[in-house]
Amino acid sequence: MLDIRNLLRAAAGTAALLVSSACSQPDSKQESRAEVVVNESTFRCIRDMTKVRGFFVDNVLGNVAATVAVAQSATGGTYPPGSLVQVIPTTAMVKHQAGHNPETNDWEFIELDVKADGATILGRGYAELNMRSGLNCFTCHKPAKATWDLICDQAKDCLPIPLTPAMLRGLANTDPRCPKITLPQEQVEALAVLAARSSPPASEK
């Protein structure tokens, strides 16, 4: 049986809903000044976020529509403060207010451990943050063209990660915080490959 938590840890090392009425939309002026507070309760089942192509978005300040609009744009744009972007359950990017950290375009990088009962923050930071594997988040995202605001989905200049699209989809679909679903065979096979890659040599067991 695949150990999904170990797969998620390995993937992290190697590598939300539109507002329905004007009354429910956040005040843009108030949102633009609000502090972006991120803690372990910020993170939930990745599939409860809004999926845009191969990644998931939300906004911790409530301005989900603005985040989705940039994510869906064919010409890119700057994500609004509070934007939360994830590809797999164990890594996240959060956009802070303008000027918070100019070097990373105000993005904070976060590494997580996820279990059925929630998420634990293992590390968080900016250009200096290294995953437990030693890989640096900002190094991978930095080559992205400015128009994509460090988001790699449409930026062909980001450094490649050794995870196939099927692996990424499989990891999202096996988030232990989400209801279980039946995986397509392609994702089952992809996760098996990832599990084999992540297993230590027999001499180390």
Secondary structure, 3 states (H helix, E strand, C coil): CCCHHHHHHHHHHCCCCCCCCHHHCCCHHHHHHCCCCCCHHHCCCHHHCEEECCEEEEECCCCHHHHHHHHHCCCCCCCCCCEEEECCCCEEEEECCCCCCHHHCCEEEEEEEEECCEEEEEEEECCCCECCCCCEHHHHHCCCCHHHCCCCCCCCCCCCCCCCHHHHHHHHHCCCCCCCCCCCHHHHHHHHHHHHHHCCCHHHC
